[in-house]
Amino acid sequence: MFKDIQKKLLLKYPLLWNTKFVPMVAIGLLLHLIFFGLGYLDGTIDFSNRNNLDIEVTCILFGVLLVVIIIILWLVNYFKNNSLKSFYSKSKYSLFYEWLQIFVVSALLITFYLPFSVGKQLHQRSYYSIEETTNRCKTIATADMFIDGSFGETEIDSLASGLIDSLGNKIALNYNPEDANTAEYATEQESMAVEAVAAYTYKNHIIFNGKKYDQFSLVNRNTFEFTVISREQDSLNRIQVQNWLHQDNKAEVKKLMDNHLSLIREHDLATNLTLDKWFEIVYKAPEFDEFLYIQPYLKQYETDESYNNYEMTSKIGYDDRKYSKYFVQQDVLKDKYDTVSEAHTDPFFNIEMILGFLYGAFGLSILIFSFRVTSGKSWLIAVVATGVINIVYGIFTAIVGVGNMYAYLILFTILGIIFYFFLIYFNKKNLQLSRIALNLFLWSFIGIIPLIYFIIQEHYASKYDYRTGYSYNSPEYLWLRDHTVHMFSLNFILAILTLFFLSKIIRNWKGISED
């Protein structure tokens, strides 16, 4: 079938035949389909086991090897026929269309990870709807307050920390009123505040609904955070459980524990707790500070205890001695549902990833295209020249010790190469001398805007104020930093437009005499 298609393309669309575009697109789509299936397989979650199926690294390595082989075979067949060596293209923009086909093929081949990622995430989402996931995550998160949840931070003791005097008056910080509205002063005050926090003294209790509780009571425990539950809702869930404890609502607490144990049983996870025993050992009203610590993992084969991110030190300590003989595989439950939660909340793609693949495909297509329109010898010389230039500039920058020197040297070199190429082009000089310049031109012109952008950004980077002794970032720097993605997006569009007009120039350039 492909042979028949290729024959028709040769007669009607010789450019498509020459680039082997149709079979390569078919191969690329098949590659995407295969890796979508592998990704879907990798998205399998075993809720009763600590480790999920993980073939991602193996698949990526296999994909890279497979793509390299496909590209080599493609280029061998593609370079067999070069119309530029025997006749001029019929259309003045046919070179651009040829590059565009190379770019599409390159993009299909190097983006095999995208369908892998989508397939994996789709499978992880398929276990439960977002509503069901949210309900289950709420149960797991709030039940963590009765297992091994971290303790919340208490209020700062203003008197002991020196923020107020014995009469309750605030102690003002010394500052110069003339500096109060400056960015330097704001940064200085922020830095001083950060340094001071570590020296503050915190209260050993909390006040909830007018009642005093010890900082290590159940009332001050935190819930576990899932991405499917917003920060606001997470706080409301915590307050809800705190109210149950404060109001001695045993029925709601038992209902929560029973729902949690149902999840444990559903996924065949281990525990030596029953509903009555769990309630008995942790529900110590009215102070809730004499409860037993429940081991959140099965010790004989689970050793990772990093799931709980403690904000404050437990009064009993972190080691195993703080735990009672009771355990529940809460860490496995949190790990698995955290995966499902992130699958629902994470986007399939992000702009940074897409731009990365687009620039990768652009780079590969330009390397192939430049080899196509020049020659193998000039292409290799350009590769060596690129390496030598970067090494020399790198050594020189290290010697002079100026951080921006390398960027300036590369920028002016690119501009010099472009000027040299157009000088030869307009003066109709030696074609052989301009082939190397054209290779370097094609490889580097896309870097002009990013280089200028980052040079300007560096100019507005961290400023040091010798008067205050602090560094600060200017609003210009922050604006440029926040719009880096937009710059790369616009730069990519401009690069394609540049190639569109440059392709006509290259076509005319091929007509310059070899002498």
PyMOL commands that set and color helices and strands:
alter all, ss='L'
color gray80, all
select helices_A, chain A and resi 2-12+14-19+21-42+56-78+83-85+94-110+113-125+130-146+177-179+183-197+218-220+231-246+250-266+275-282+320-322+330-345+351-373+376-400+405-427+431-459+475-482+484-509
alter helices_A, ss='H'
color red, helices_A
select strands_A, chain A and resi 205-208+211-214+293-295+323-327+463-465+470-472
alter strands_A, ss='S'
color yellow, strands_A
deselect
rebuild
show_as cartoon
